Amino acid sequence: MSKITVVLRHELITTITRRSFLFGVIGIPLIAFLIFMGVGALNASSSDVLSGLVGSPEKPGGEAEGFVDLAGLVEVIPEDLEPGRLVRYENEPLALAALEAEAISAYYVVPEEYVETGELIYVDPEANPMSGSGLDWVMRWTLLVNMMGGDIEQAGRVWNPMYLQVTTLGSQPQRDSDSPLAFAVPYATTMILYILLLMGSSLLLNSMVNEKKNRVMEILMLSISPRQMLTGKIVGLGIAGLTQAVIWAGTGFLLLRVGGQTLNLPPGFELPASILAWGLVFFLLGYAVYASLLAGLGALAKDSKEASQKTILVIWPVIVPMFFMSVIIENPHGMLATVLSLVPLTAPITMMTRLAAGGVPLWQPLLAGGLLLVTAYVVIRAVSGMFRAQTLLSGQPFSAKKFIRALVGKA
């Protein structure tokens, strides 16, 4: 155990002090924060400019508008409007004179046939293609109140005819299968695990390639067993990968808080607290499997270039569920989704997709986790043997056949 701890400490310190890792942990979140703040400042500036160009229901200073009622429809101006916001004029020449004197910013003309046509005339000297119709909500509200006989409460009911409160007959809110969130939530959960899994596993691949190149591995093999070395590397680099993930997640949460937003999902789409625990379980077990396999790839490859080119031969089982993502999300309890979530090499991605979609029986993630644990143990033992086989294969081109033979101890 002490030798494993030494390797763990060495890998952890070496990784977290590497410039590329520090840039990923500190630099990328810092850049994201600066971009977020810059975009926010730019949007605020643009909003100020546009508000001056196109107008809005809340013009600075509460600029007044006028109206000429040729239809004789407007008997009262709603009392809930700010005094002076809407001014009545007996005819259009008076309204035009007020406009020229800058007493009002624009005015409406209600034609005699308004009730039949619903058409109004809007006179605005600063009109532009983006301007819409100024404070049209003020005039709309005034007309509606008068058509309701001056009853503001009834006009409000027509303006907003209902306050919808949705209740379900079941004890748990049901997901709307037609909502975009029905696909987005499981997909986002899957992509997060997918990125973390490959990112963490690639750390071990790079470590093995570098140590083989520098012949550090051969020196280590004189004082430590292959299994101890591999275990220490997996744990140490796993801690580094989780640290990076936590910092990225914290940065995302901070950006949401700075922006005054929260990640609140509608009823039926909330992820249970257990999803975090299952995510940690399948990340750790999946990481142990794929980090070990990539370590074996690093031990057998001639150099980092060949290792990068042959990575697909090891990680393809992780990619398979991505091709069937739509099918798995639409039918998370179908035969394909269930089988892929129980097969150890495809279980981490597929099971998390199904758990995010909801309704997975408890025995299935337990079984998948157990099978994945056994697989991780077997793979670590098999890959440990490669560190002997790699001396025989040194300098030979990497191939899937040699990789499999080395796994089963025949290389």
N, C-alpha and C positions, 0 to 999 in steps of 0.2 A: 504493500500500500504506500510505503514511503517513497518508493521509486516512481509510482504513478503520480504522487503529489508533486515530486520534483519536475516531472515532465509537464504536468498540468500548469504549474507556476511558470515554468519557462515559456510555454506556448502562450499563456495569457499575457505575460509581460511583453513578450516579443511582438505579439499581435497589436495590443492596445497602444504601443509606442511607435508603431509603423506609421509613416506619414499618410499613406493611402487610407489606412483605417481611421486615423484622426480626422482626415478630410471628410470621410463618409459619416463619421459620428458627429463632428462639430461643424465642418465646413458646409455640408449640404443643408442641414437644418438652418444654419445662419443665413445662407443664400436664400432659402425659401422664406425665411422671416423678412429679409430685406425686400424681396420681390413682393411679398404680401403687403408690406407697409407702403411700398412705392405705388403699387396698383391702387391701394385704398386712397392714398393721397391724390393720385391722378383722377380717380373716379369722383372724389369729392370736388376737385377743381372743375372737372367737366360738368358735374351736376350744377355747380354755381353758374357756369357760363350758359348752359342750356336753359336753366330756369329763367335767365334774363332774356333769352331769345324766344322761347316757345310759350312762356307763361305757365301758370299752374293754379289750382284752386287756392293756393296760399301765396298770392303775389305780395312782395314786400310792401309794407305800408297799407295793405288792404285797399288797393286801387278800386275806385268805384266804376261801375258801368251803368249805362242808362237803358231805358226801353220806351218805345212808343207803342201803345196798345190800340191799334185800329180795330181790333175785334171786340173790344169792350169786355174782355175776359178777366183781366186782372183787377179784382176789387180790393184786395188787401195784399200787402207785402208781408210775408211770414215774419212773425215776431222773433223767431230764433235766429234770423239773419243779423249780422252786424249792422247797426244803424249807418245809413249812408252808403252801404255797399251797392244797392240797386236803387236808381233814381228814376222816377216817372217823369215823362215829358208829354205834353199834349199833342205835339206834332213833330214831324221829322226836322223841320228847320230849327226848332228850339234845341233839339238834341244835337244837331250838327254844330250849332253855335257853341253849345257847351263843350263839344268835343274839340273844336278849334281853340277854345279858351283853356283847354286842358283841365276842365272841371271833372271830366270823365275820360276814361281810357278807350272806350268803345261803347256802342249801343246796339240794341236789338230793335227790330221792327216786327210786330206781331200783325200779319196781314188779316184782313177781314175774313178770308176763307181759311184761317188757320185750323179751325175745328175739323174741317173736311180734309185738308191736305197735310196738316202737321208740319208745314214748312215755315221757317222763320228767316228773316234777313238779318245778317250780322255785319255791322260796319266797324272795321278796325283798321286804322291808318298804318299800323305796324304789322299787318298780316303778312305771313310768309308760308311757304309750302309745309313747314313743320309745325305751324302754330295751332292747328286744331280750331277750337272755338272759344279761346279765352276762358273766362269763368263760367262756362256754360252750365255747370252744376247749379249755380245760383239761379239762373233763369229757369232751368228745368224744374227745380224745386218750387219756385214761385208759381209756375204754370200748374204744376201738379196740385199744390195746396189749393189754388183757386178752382180747379176742376173738381176737387173734393169738397167744394163749398166752404173753404177756409178751415176745415178740420185737419189740423196738423198731425194728430195721432193717426187718423185714417190714411192720410197721405203717406206717413211713415211706413204704415203697413203695406201700402202699394209699392213704395220705393224698395222696401226689403220685405217681401211677402212671407218669409218663413225663417225661423231659427232652427236648423235641423239638428236633432239629437238622435244619434244612432245607438240602439241597444241590440244586443244579441241574445238569442234564446239559450245559447250554451254558456257554460261557466267560464270558458276562455274565448276572447275575441277571435273571430275567424278572419283569415287572410282573404283579401280580394284577389282572386287569381288573375283578374284583368289589370291589376295595378302594375306599373313598371317596377315597383319595389319587390314584387314577387320574384322577379329575376335578378334585380340589382343587388339585393341583400345577400343571397347565397353566392352570387358571382363575386362580389367584393370580398366576402369572407374567404372564398377559395383562393383568390388572387393574392391576398395578404399572406396566407400560409405558403402558397407556391413560391412567392418571392423570398420569404424568410428561409424556407427550406433549401432552395438552391443557393441563396447567398451564404448561408452558414456552411453548407457542404463544400462550396468552392474554396472556403478558407483552408480546409484540410487538404484539398487537392494541391493548392499552391504551396502549402507548407511541405508536403511530401516531395513535390518536384524540386523545390529549392534545396532541401536537405540532401536529396539524391545527387543533385548537381554539384553541391559543395562537399559531398562525401561525408556529411555529418552523420547520415544514417548508419554508415558502416561503423563509425566510432561508437555510436549509441548501442549498436547490437552487441558490443563486447561486454557491456555492463548491465544490460537490461533486456528482458525478454520482449519479443515482438508484440505479445498481447498487452504487456504493461505499457509499452510505448504508444501503441494505438489507443488504448483506453485513456491514457493521460492526455493525448492530443485531442481526442473526441470531446472529453469533458471541458478541457481548457478553451478550445475554440468554440464550443457550444455556449459557454458563459460569455465569451466575447460577442458572439452573434446575438444572443439574447439582450445583452447590454445595448447594442446598436438598435435593436428593435424597440426596446423600451424608450430610448432617447428619441427615436423618430416618432413613436406614438405620443410621447409627451409634447413634442414640438407641434404635432398636429392638433392636440387638445388645446395647447396654448394659443395657437393661431385662431382657433374657433372662439376662444374666450376673448381674445383681443378684438376680434371682429364682431363681438356681441352676439354670437350664434351658439347654438347647442345642437348636438346630434340626437334629436328626439325623433324616434320613429313612430308612425301612427299605430293605434291599437291593432294587434294582430301581427305586427311586423317586428315587435321588440325581440331582441335576442336574449334568451335566458342567461342568468349568471353562470350556469353550467357550461355554456359554450366556451367561455374563457378557459375553464379547467380542461375540457376536452381538447381545446386547441393546443394547450401546453403539452398534454399527453401525446397527441399525435405529432406535434412538432418534434418533441424530444426523441420519440421512437423512430419517426421517419428520418430525422437528422442522423441518428445513430446508424441506420441502415445505409443511407445514401452517402453520408460522409465516409463510412468505411469502404464502400464500393469505389468512391472517387479516390480514396487513399490508395486502394489497390491499383487503380488506373495510374495514379502518379508514380507508384513503385515500378510499374511495368513499362511506362512510356519512356522514350529516349530523352525527351526534353519537354519544356513547357508548351511549345508549339504543337507537338504531336498530342500532348495531353488535352489541350483545348479542342483540337479537331476531333478527338475520339470521345469527348464527354457525352455526346448524344447516345453512344452505345450503352452507357450506364444509366442515364437518367430518362430514357424513353418511357419506362413505366409511369413516371410522374406526368409525362405529357399526354399519355393516352386518355385520361379522364377529361382533359381540356378539350379534346376533339368532340366529346359527347356531353359537353357541359349543358347545352340546351335541353337535351333529352333527360339528363339526370335531374335538372331543376324542374322541368315540367312533370316528370314522373319519378319522384325521389324514392318511391317504394316499388318500382318495377324490377323486373329480373335483372336487367343490365346494371342498374344503379346498385342493387343489393349485392350482386356478385363482385363488382369492382370495389365496393366498400369493405368486403371481407378478404379479398386477395391482398396479402401483406404489402406487395410493392405498389399497388394502386390505392390502398386503403387510406393513407393520410389525407390525400386530396379529396377523394370521393366521399369519405365519411364526413368530413367537415362540411362539404357541400350539402349533404343530406341533413346534417344536424342543423345547419342554418335554415334549410327549407322547413324543418320541423316535423314532428310526428314519428321519429325513429324509435323503435322499441329499445329499451335499455340493454337487453341482452346482445344486441348487434354491435354497438360500440365497445362493449365489454369483450366480446369475442374477437372483434377486429384488433383491439388493443392487445389482447393476450397473444394472438397469432403474430402480431407485429413485434412483440417483445421477444418471442421465441426466435423469430427471423433475425432480429438484431443480434441476438446472442450467437446464432449460427454464422451469420455473415462476419462478425468480428473475429470469431475463431478462424474462419476460412481465410479472411484477408490477412490475418496475422501470419499465416503460413506463406503468403506471397513474399514476405520480406526475405525469406530464404530463396524462394524461387526466382526472385528478381535478379539475383546475382547470376543465375544461369541464363536469364533472358536479356541481360544487359547488352545494349547495342543492337538488339533485334527489333524490327518494326513491330508495333503493337497491332494485335488483331483480336477480334472477339473470340476466336477459337482458343488462342493462347490464354486470354483472360479467363475463360470458363475453365479451362484445364487447370490453371493455377488456383482457381477457387476451390476446385474439388481435390487439390493436392496431387495432380498428375503432371505438373510442369517441372 
